[in-house]
Amino acid sequence: MIERIETGPRMSRIVKHSGTVYLCGQVGSGADVAEQTRDCLARVDALLAKAGSSREHILQAIVWLADMSDFDAMNEVWDAWVPEGHAPARACGEAKLANADLLVEVIVTAAVRD
């Protein structure tokens, strides 16, 4: 069974299937990549909780940066957020994001908590 949560005409913010949670891309607000990353990851936390999961259950994360020169600043926030021993498989690349003010977007796949 597929469960869609917070579904609109274009996308669902959360999709659950066979014990796996898929989140749509999350962005944050703020003046720099560190602020945007903190806000983005707080949104990931909220959606995971709504889906019955948590950051300890993240299987994979894809991080898009508007500029790879922000890699170290984003990683500083990311590394503080990921629980020790629970780092997911992760990819990070540079991409033109949907809005020129956006510096980072994170896409997460996680397992539902047991």
Summary of the structure (lengths in Angstrom):
residues: 114
radius of gyration: 13.7
end to end distance: 17.6
largest distance: 41.7
contacts: 337
relative contact order: 0.25
helix: 32%
strand: 35%
